[in-house]
Structures are given as C-alpha cells and as structure tokens.
Amino acid sequence: MKKHFIVLYCCCLLFSLAVQAQEVVVHVTSGYIDTLLKKYPVKRFSRWPDCYRWDNPYFQSIADIRKHEAKVVHAIYTKAMARAADSLNYARKLALADWRSLPGMPNEDKVYAKANVGRPAATKLHKGHFSAWELNAYSLDAVLLSDTYTFNAAFEMGVQNTGTELGVEYLQRMLVSEIRGRHRPAGLPFYDQVEYWKGAWGSQGSFSDGQITSNYPKVYWNLLKYGDQLHAFWFPNDASGAGQKNYPRFEIPYATLVQRLGWDPVTIFNQN
C-alpha cells in the first residue's frame, strides 16, 4: 500500500510540475501592437548625429538610425520582475516572437535575411537584443517592445549571442532569483535588483538589402550594477564569444569601458 502511495504521489508531482512548466501562448492583434508602438515616440539625441532616444516604461535606448543599431540601452531587473516572469510564463511564439519597427522606421527583416544567405550555421548572424526578451518577460508590453529593430538590436554573431552574451543574461537573472532547471553557482548572493547598460561599438563591415544598410558592430559591451559593484564586459562580436561560461574572460574595469567608449553609460541618459 505504501509503495502504491509513493508511486501515486510521484505521478501527481510530475503532473503538477508539467502544468507549472506549460508555456502560455498569447494572441495579440496588430491593432494592439500599433497602438502600443505609437505611445512612445522617439526624439533626437543632440550629442551624436543620427541618434534618437526612445524612452518607454521598460527600458531606455539611444540608437543610431543610420547604422540601425542601439548605441546604449538601459534597464533595471528586479526580484519582483523575475517572479512575475515565472508566473506569466509566456511562450516565445506568434506575436511575442515577431520583430517590428517603430513608426517611421524601416522594417529590417530583409537585410537580416540577406546577410545570412549562404552562411554556414556556425557563422549565422542574429538579431541581437540588448535588453533581452527574457529580461522583459515580466510584462506583455515589455516583451512586445523588446523585439524592436534598431532601438534594441544590432547584428550579432549567433555563437556570441547564445554564448557569453547569454551567460551574462543568466547571471543577471540568477542575481535576483532562481532559474527553473538551471544550476545556481555556489555562494552567489541574491540582490534586490540588477541595473544594466548594454550597447554596440565599432564596425567590422555592413550588410544591405539594397535599400537598408546596417552596421555589423565589432563589440557588444555590457555594464552591470548590483549592490555597490559595477562589472563591465567587452565582448568581441565573433566566434571568440562562444560558450556561456566564458563571459568572465572578457571582464574589464569600469574605467576602461568609459575610456574605450569615450562617454559614461551611467550618466548618458541624464543628457538630452
């Protein structure tokens, strides 16, 4: 009898976990998305030519609309956001997986598609987020806005995107919460929030579909602030960025990041 009870309990537990892990598929109309995008217009950023600033309730961005890449994106990720994301458990499907452009900005689908024609899998290029999809999954509107060309994206080497860049994203999430199914490094403390700045730097060429020409940045950089610590990372946008656990190899002093960029990410959004 006891054995039967244990088997029944295990079955119930597995079923419960399966239900908890079931992703939620959300259907969103094009009208809803159009209205959402129009809520937050861009404005010129006077410090740099061709740059516009985009502020929405979830993240801030300064982007170069000629190069079609974000120069810097800023946001905060908190414990409450992590709990909300776990509770909502959105599936990255349908409208929640589609990329879009802000009103008045060109659609970049074709230039990304053309850049990958004939490329072997190991050198495929991604639409590289700065404020990652998973870091916005605490809100439907945040997730929809995260997939926005130019203001939250640039050309990113796929193995770097799923390598060191993703490694830092997992670090951000684990600093405020547990991640289902992922081992937590021993001794890693919890924080109430992680503030972050990310952006593209330099050029190693460009891609065009005949109408749009987009820069292929040389570096994806990251700056994280948690507690009283600042951690900066300078990731080459190439195959050397493969491997999620390799991100510590590319850490640099905060002062070095400021020197290389020629401006300070922490204070840049205080300017117009």
C-alpha positions in Angstrom: 0.0 0.0 0.0 2.8 2.3 0.9 4.6 1.7 -2.5 1.4 2.5 -4.3 1.0 5.7 -2.4 4.6 6.8 -3.3 4.0 6.0 -6.9 0.8 7.9 -6.9 2.4 10.9 -5.2 5.3 10.9 -7.7 2.9 10.9 -10.6 0.9 13.7 -9.1 4.1 15.7 -8.5 5.3 15.2 -12.1 1.9 16.2 -13.4 1.9 19.3 -11.2 5.4 20.3 -12.5 4.3 19.7 -16.1 1.4 22.0 -15.6 3.6 24.6 -14.0 6.0 24.5 -16.8 3.4 24.8 -19.5 4.1 28.0 -21.5 1.3 30.4 -22.1 0.7 31.3 -25.8 -0.6 34.8 -26.1 -2.6 36.1 -29.1 -2.1 39.8 -29.7 -3.8 41.8 -32.5 -1.8 44.0 -34.9 -4.0 46.9 -33.8 -2.9 46.5 -30.2 0.8 46.5 -31.2 0.3 49.5 -33.5 -1.3 51.5 -30.6 1.5 50.3 -28.2 4.3 51.5 -30.5 2.7 54.9 -31.0 2.6 55.5 -27.3 6.3 56.1 -27.0 7.7 58.4 -29.8 11.4 58.9 -30.3 13.2 62.2 -30.0 16.6 63.4 -31.3 19.6 63.0 -29.1 21.7 66.0 -29.7 25.1 64.7 -28.5 25.5 62.4 -31.5 24.5 62.8 -35.2 21.9 60.3 -36.5 21.0 59.3 -32.9 17.5 59.2 -31.4 16.4 58.5 -27.9 13.5 56.1 -27.1 12.1 56.0 -23.6 9.4 53.5 -22.6 8.4 52.3 -19.2 10.6 49.2 -19.5 13.9 50.3 -20.9 15.6 53.3 -22.4 17.6 53.4 -25.7 19.8 55.7 -27.7 20.1 54.4 -31.2 21.9 55.3 -34.4 19.2 55.2 -37.1 21.8 55.4 -39.9 23.7 52.4 -38.6 20.5 50.6 -37.5 21.9 49.7 -34.1 21.5 50.7 -30.4 24.4 52.6 -29.1 23.2 52.1 -25.5 20.2 50.5 -23.8 19.5 50.9 -20.1 17.1 49.0 -17.8 16.6 47.5 -14.3 15.7 43.9 -13.5 14.3 43.2 -10.0 13.2 40.3 -7.9 9.5 41.3 -8.4 10.0 41.2 -12.2 11.6 37.7 -12.0 8.6 36.4 -10.0 6.2 38.0 -12.5 8.0 36.4 -15.4 7.9 33.0 -13.8 4.2 33.4 -13.1 3.3 34.6 -16.6 5.5 32.0 -18.3 5.0 33.5 -21.8 5.7 31.3 -24.8 8.0 33.0 -27.3 5.6 32.3 -30.2 3.3 34.2 -32.6 3.4 38.0 -32.0 5.7 37.5 -29.0 8.4 36.2 -31.3 8.0 38.7 -34.1 10.3 41.6 -34.7 8.9 45.0 -35.6 9.9 48.7 -36.3 8.9 51.9 -34.6 6.6 54.2 -36.6 8.5 55.9 -39.3 11.4 53.5 -39.1 12.1 50.9 -41.8 11.4 47.2 -41.4 14.8 45.3 -41.3 13.6 41.8 -42.0 15.1 41.6 -45.4 18.6 42.9 -44.5 18.9 40.3 -41.8 17.7 37.6 -44.1 20.0 38.6 -46.9 23.0 38.8 -44.5 22.5 35.1 -43.7 22.1 33.8 -47.2 24.8 31.0 -47.8 26.2 31.4 -44.3 27.1 28.1 -42.5 25.3 27.5 -39.2 28.5 28.4 -37.2 28.6 31.9 -38.6 24.9 32.8 -38.6 24.0 36.3 -37.5 21.2 37.0 -35.1 19.0 40.0 -34.3 20.9 40.6 -31.1 18.9 42.0 -28.2 20.4 44.4 -25.7 17.5 44.4 -23.2 16.9 40.7 -23.6 13.5 39.1 -24.3 13.7 37.0 -21.1 14.5 40.1 -19.0 11.3 41.7 -20.3 9.1 38.7 -19.9 7.5 40.1 -16.7 5.1 42.2 -18.8 3.3 41.7 -22.1 4.0 45.2 -23.4 7.7 44.9 -22.3 8.1 41.7 -24.3 6.5 43.2 -27.4 8.7 46.3 -27.2 11.8 44.3 -26.7 11.7 42.9 -30.2 12.2 46.3 -31.8 14.7 46.8 -34.6 17.4 49.5 -34.3 16.5 50.6 -30.8 17.0 47.2 -29.1 19.0 45.3 -31.7 22.1 45.0 -33.9 23.8 42.3 -36.0 25.3 39.8 -33.5 27.3 36.7 -34.2 25.0 33.8 -33.2 27.5 31.9 -31.2 28.3 35.1 -29.2 24.6 35.8 -28.7 24.0 32.3 -27.3 27.4 32.3 -25.7 28.9 35.0 -23.5 26.0 37.4 -24.0 23.5 34.7 -22.8 25.9 33.8 -20.0 25.7 37.4 -18.7 21.9 37.4 -19.1 21.7 34.2 -16.9 23.9 35.9 -14.4 21.6 38.9 -14.2 18.6 36.6 -13.7 20.3 34.5 -11.1 21.4 37.6 -9.1 17.8 38.3 -8.3 16.2 34.8 -8.4 16.5 31.1 -9.0 16.0 29.9 -12.6 14.0 26.7 -13.1 16.1 23.9 -14.3 19.4 25.8 -14.1 22.2 25.2 -11.6 23.0 28.1 -9.4 26.7 28.8 -8.7 27.6 28.0 -5.1 28.0 31.2 -3.0 26.3 33.5 -5.5 24.3 36.0 -3.4 20.9 37.4 -4.1 20.3 41.1 -4.8 17.1 43.1 -4.9 17.9 44.4 -8.4 20.4 44.5 -11.2 20.8 47.7 -13.2 22.3 47.3 -16.6 23.6 49.2 -19.7 24.4 47.5 -23.0 25.3 48.6 -26.4 27.2 48.1 -29.7 30.6 49.6 -30.6 32.8 49.8 -33.7 32.4 48.2 -37.1 33.6 45.1 -38.9 31.6 45.8 -42.1 28.0 46.2 -43.0 25.0 44.4 -44.6 22.5 45.7 -47.1 19.3 44.5 -48.8 19.7 47.2 -51.5 17.7 49.7 -49.5 18.8 49.4 -45.9 22.5 49.2 -44.9 23.1 48.1 -41.3 26.4 48.2 -39.4 28.0 44.9 -38.2 29.4 46.0 -34.8 32.8 44.9 -33.6 31.8 44.7 -30.0 28.8 44.0 -27.8 29.6 45.6 -24.4 27.7 45.1 -21.0 27.8 47.0 -17.7 26.0 45.6 -14.7 25.4 47.3 -11.3 24.3 45.3 -8.3 24.8 46.2 -4.7 27.8 48.6 -4.7 29.5 46.7 -7.6 30.0 47.7 -11.2 31.0 44.9 -13.7 31.9 45.7 -17.3 32.3 43.3 -20.2 33.8 43.8 -23.6 32.6 41.0 -25.9 34.2 40.7 -29.4 31.3 40.1 -31.7 32.7 37.0 -33.2 33.3 33.3 -32.6 35.6 34.0 -29.6 32.5 34.9 -27.7 31.2 31.3 -27.8 30.5 29.5 -24.5 28.1 30.8 -21.9 30.6 30.2 -19.0 33.3 32.2 -20.8 32.0 35.7 -20.0 34.4 36.3 -17.1 37.3 36.2 -19.5 36.0 39.4 -21.1 35.5 41.5 -17.9 37.3 44.9 -17.9 37.4 47.7 -15.4 34.5 50.1 -15.5 37.0 53.0 -16.1 38.4 51.1 -19.1 34.9 50.8 -20.5 34.3 54.5 -20.2 37.7 55.2 -21.8 37.0 52.9 -24.8 33.5 54.3 -25.4 34.5 57.9 -24.8 31.5 58.5 -22.6 29.9 57.1 -19.5 26.9 54.8 -19.8 25.8 55.6 -16.2 25.3 59.3 -16.9 24.5 59.3 -20.6 20.7 59.3 -20.1 21.0 62.4 -17.9 21.8 64.3 -21.2 19.5 65.4 -24.0 
